[in-house]
Amino acid sequence: MTTPDDIIKIMKDAGIARGKCDALDHDKPLDEQGLDSYDRMSLLFEVEQSFNVELPNEIAKDLKTLNDLVAFLNKTD
């Protein structure tokens, strides 16, 4: 089972949103927490690579929070 901490670890390992990862609210949209569009695209790419999943644009646009990502990943397990 994937957790928000798993996603945060991926972000840290990939250098995404340095210095912001530990303070992220799991239920608040990432773009409201200082992640820009490049950070978001990098995160989605890293999630695809790490979990061997595909995130088509129509799905990715709805994954706005850490908990959204976690729910999607746990549903695809």
C-alpha positions as CSV (number, residue, x, y, z in Angstrom):
1,M,0.0,0.0,0.0
2,T,1.4,3.4,-1.0
3,T,1.4,6.3,1.4
4,P,1.9,10.0,1.1
5,D,5.4,9.5,2.6
6,D,6.3,7.3,-0.3
7,I,5.4,10.1,-2.7
8,I,7.4,12.6,-0.6
9,K,10.4,10.2,-0.7
10,I,10.2,10.1,-4.5
11,M,10.1,13.9,-4.6
12,K,13.1,14.2,-2.3
13,D,15.1,11.6,-4.3
14,A,14.3,13.4,-7.6
15,G,15.0,16.9,-6.2
16,I,11.4,18.1,-6.7
17,A,10.3,21.1,-4.6
18,R,13.4,21.1,-2.4
19,G,12.8,22.3,1.1
20,K,9.0,22.1,0.7
21,C,8.4,18.4,0.8
22,D,8.3,17.9,4.6
23,A,5.8,20.6,5.0
24,L,3.3,19.5,2.4
25,D,-0.3,19.1,3.5
26,H,-1.5,15.8,2.1
27,D,-5.0,17.1,1.4
28,K,-4.2,20.5,-0.1
29,P,-3.6,21.0,-3.8
30,L,0.1,20.9,-4.6
31,D,0.0,24.0,-6.7
32,E,-1.3,25.9,-3.6
33,Q,1.7,24.8,-1.7
34,G,4.4,26.2,-4.0
35,L,4.8,23.5,-6.6
36,D,5.0,25.0,-10.0
37,S,4.0,23.3,-13.3
38,Y,7.5,21.9,-13.8
39,D,7.5,20.4,-10.3
40,R,4.1,18.8,-11.0
41,M,5.2,17.3,-14.3
42,S,8.4,16.0,-12.8
43,L,6.5,14.4,-10.0
44,L,4.1,12.7,-12.3
45,F,6.9,11.4,-14.4
46,E,8.7,10.1,-11.3
47,V,5.5,8.4,-10.1
48,E,5.1,6.7,-13.5
49,Q,8.6,5.5,-13.4
50,S,8.6,4.4,-9.7
51,F,5.3,2.6,-9.8
52,N,5.3,1.4,-13.4
53,V,2.0,3.1,-14.2
54,E,0.8,5.4,-16.9
55,L,-0.9,8.7,-16.0
56,P,-2.7,9.9,-19.1
57,N,-3.5,13.6,-19.1
58,E,-7.2,13.0,-18.4
59,I,-6.3,11.2,-15.2
60,A,-3.2,13.3,-14.2
61,K,-5.2,16.6,-14.3
62,D,-7.4,15.3,-11.4
63,L,-4.4,14.3,-9.2
64,K,-4.1,17.5,-7.4
65,T,-3.0,16.4,-3.9
66,L,-0.7,13.9,-2.4
67,N,-3.7,11.9,-1.2
68,D,-5.2,12.0,-4.8
69,L,-1.9,10.4,-6.0
70,V,-1.9,7.8,-3.2
71,A,-5.6,6.9,-3.9
72,F,-4.9,6.4,-7.6
73,L,-1.8,4.3,-7.0
74,N,-3.6,2.1,-4.4
75,K,-6.5,1.6,-6.8
76,T,-4.2,0.4,-9.5
77,D,-2.3,-2.2,-7.3
